[in-house]
């Protein structure tokens, strides 16, 4: 579950336009679908959880993403779900 060539190129273009590298990878990983969990983003973008958290903080501050919690099955903690505020694609 890695970014395909088109999404890698998209992340590279974003980075070339001044978006931080990890934030660009996060955007590219979400751009392929409507929404994504933190775990999905970690795997798709090839980032560790702290790197995703830092990128999300930046993207949230810049109003690139919106997020909400989804109750986990059983007694686990809720999952954060993210989506771009303006769809790409």
C-alpha positions as CSV (number, residue, x, y, z in Angstrom):
1,X,0.0,0.0,0.0
2,X,2.4,2.6,-1.3
3,X,1.8,5.7,-3.4
4,X,1.7,4.9,-7.1
5,X,3.9,6.7,-9.6
6,X,1.2,9.4,-10.2
7,X,0.8,10.2,-6.5
8,X,4.6,10.2,-6.0
9,X,4.9,12.7,-8.9
10,X,2.1,14.8,-7.4
11,X,3.9,14.9,-4.0
12,X,7.1,15.9,-5.8
13,X,5.3,18.8,-7.6
14,X,3.7,20.0,-4.3
15,X,7.1,19.9,-2.7
16,X,8.6,21.8,-5.6
17,X,5.9,24.5,-5.0
18,X,7.0,24.9,-1.4
19,X,4.9,22.4,0.5
20,X,6.9,20.5,3.1
21,X,8.0,17.1,1.9
22,X,6.0,15.1,4.5
23,X,2.9,17.3,4.1
24,X,3.1,16.8,0.3
25,X,3.2,13.0,0.8
26,X,0.2,13.2,3.1
27,X,-1.8,15.2,0.6
28,X,-0.9,12.8,-2.2
29,X,-1.9,9.8,0.0
30,X,-5.3,11.4,0.7
31,X,-5.8,12.7,-2.8
32,X,-6.5,9.2,-4.2
33,X,-9.7,8.8,-2.1
34,X,-12.3,10.6,-0.2
35,X,-11.0,10.0,3.3
36,X,-8.2,8.2,5.1
37,X,-7.2,7.1,8.6
38,X,-3.9,7.9,10.1
39,X,-2.8,4.3,9.8
40,X,-3.6,4.3,6.0
41,X,-1.6,7.6,5.6
42,X,1.4,6.2,7.4
43,X,1.5,3.1,5.2
44,X,0.7,4.9,1.9
45,X,3.1,7.8,2.4
46,X,5.8,5.7,4.1
47,X,5.9,7.9,7.1
48,X,6.0,7.2,10.9
49,X,3.2,8.3,13.1
50,X,5.0,11.3,14.6
51,X,5.8,12.5,11.0
52,X,2.1,12.2,10.0
53,X,1.0,14.1,13.1
54,X,3.4,17.0,12.4
55,X,2.3,17.1,8.8
56,X,-1.4,17.0,9.8
57,X,-0.9,19.9,12.3
58,X,0.6,22.0,9.4
59,X,-2.1,21.0,7.0
60,X,-4.9,21.7,9.5
61,X,-3.4,25.1,10.3
62,X,-3.4,25.9,6.6
63,X,-6.9,24.6,6.1
64,X,-5.9,21.9,3.7
65,X,-7.6,19.1,5.6
66,X,-10.6,18.4,7.9
67,X,-10.7,15.7,10.4
68,X,-13.2,13.8,12.6
69,X,-13.2,10.8,14.9
70,X,-14.9,7.5,14.1
71,X,-15.7,5.2,17.0
72,X,-13.6,2.1,16.9
73,X,-15.2,-1.3,17.1
74,X,-15.2,-2.7,20.6
75,X,-13.7,-0.6,23.4
76,X,-10.7,0.8,21.5
77,X,-9.9,4.5,21.0
78,X,-11.7,6.4,18.2
79,X,-9.9,6.6,14.9
80,X,-9.0,9.9,13.3
81,X,-10.2,10.2,9.7
82,X,-8.9,12.9,7.4
83,X,-10.1,14.4,4.1
84,X,-8.9,17.2,1.9
85,X,-11.0,20.3,2.2
86,X,-10.9,20.7,-1.6
87,X,-10.9,17.4,-3.5
88,X,-8.0,16.8,-5.9
89,X,-8.4,14.6,-8.9
